């Protein structure tokens, strides 16, 4: 079993207590001035604020504060109207979306169908489901100020599920001028139509993000359910406070200096759960899949034989023991499309889940032609749920015979750097680790990491695999659950053979908040801050 160092929590050192006391006074003063304020420590610092530029969940969470979506998904996995309702033609080739009344951008301008068409086109270039939808789309246009008409080349059964997908890349709507930002560039403004406004003047990356209630937002009448229904804001202001040290953040929660903590460190769960003033719950009931992704563009992982050797060296239990520790909160699972679902299979995962592949890894590496090129692994130290994976993987790869260069960094640097296609010696990389919410990997179309488009719209790492793309097309065209299950198994077999990515198991994380908060919602894209009230 591998271990990473963790903060001791038996006592609170004075060096930590003083900053917490200072924080308490500062936050209290701000809250009195701002009205009803929620202070939250999220899972990561926020620096990239364009939700169409990265799949990082902190940026998605920011997106849900500022922007809104045409459709949304409820807790029964059913797509619901959000900004728009829809009709489908009898031949299932034309989808007509009609914007609801009362939609305004934060600058006061009305939301138009042209804005939404531009937003969908931008999303369709970056997102896996969006790309597949656009492959089947003949045209998408604004037929009047409130009407969006999407015409298909042939019937496609995932139109609504694509536009209503709850997580990254989420198809957020934005003004046309922003949506037409050139590819590879981030948007320059933060003007949405969502329930909160982003306060640019108070944005301090690495310190604080501030949102204020959008008084002009008109919520739907339905009760909230996942990302659907009425987004009723019950507080005046939400502040995300950056606290990269897990113990400091928990101390701030327990002393009442912050209201909400998205991801307490797993080893601190007993301390948090023992406090009678704190409520805890697993907000994402489906959990997360953690994974490793290689860069297919440069040696040594441009060689499939080397990738296979690395896969053989991996061991889910070692990773999950270091990451989580308590088996109550993790599951060993070799399924690309999540265990316990209709598409789950163990095809190709034996050594990964049993941890018996090291001898084979050493042999495979010796026969692969590997020349000792160092593996550059990006290792963020500021996110609780991403600290263990690169450390354990590096140890396993070294044991197999790889040379490894673990480069310590923070998560927002990883988010930016993983988009670089430069060689590792010029600031690029060979391997990074991330987590997907289960809802983002449930099938071959939504699963962003399983694609094979290479540099042509592929996810970071740029795997190119025509067979996987053909199988995904077959899955998209199929309406038979049995046929879809077989196709998904074929995709998983190919993904393991080519080592498209390495699934390292599933886990579930607690969130924690003061009992003065009520109305905290669950879902696959949590936390969200509408519906939450705060008693004084």
Secondary structure, DSSP 8 states (H G I E B T S, - for coil): ---------SS--HHHHHHHHHHHHHHHHHHHHHSSEEEEE-SS------TTT---HHHHHHHHHH-EESEEE-TTS-EEESSEEEEE-TTS-EEEEEE-TT-B-TTS-B--HHHHHHHHHHHHHH-HHHHHHHHTEEEEEEEETTEEEEEESS--TTHHHHHT--SSS--EE--HHHHT--TT---S-----SSEEE-GGG-BTTTEEEEEE-TT----SS--BTTBS-----SSEEEEE----HHHHHHHHHTTS-SEES---GGGHHHHHT-TTEEEE-S-TT-EEEEEEE-TTSTTTTSHHHHHHHHHH--HHHHHHHHT--GGGEE----TT-TTSTT---TT-HHHHH---HHHHHHHHHTTT-----EEEEEESS-GGGHHHHHHHHHHHHHHT--EEEEEE-HHHHHHHTT--S-GGGT--SEEEEEEEGGGSSSTTT-GGG--BTTTT--TT--B-HHHHHHHHHHHH---HHHHHHHHHHHHHHHHHHTS-EEEEEE---EEEETTEE----STT----TT-EE--
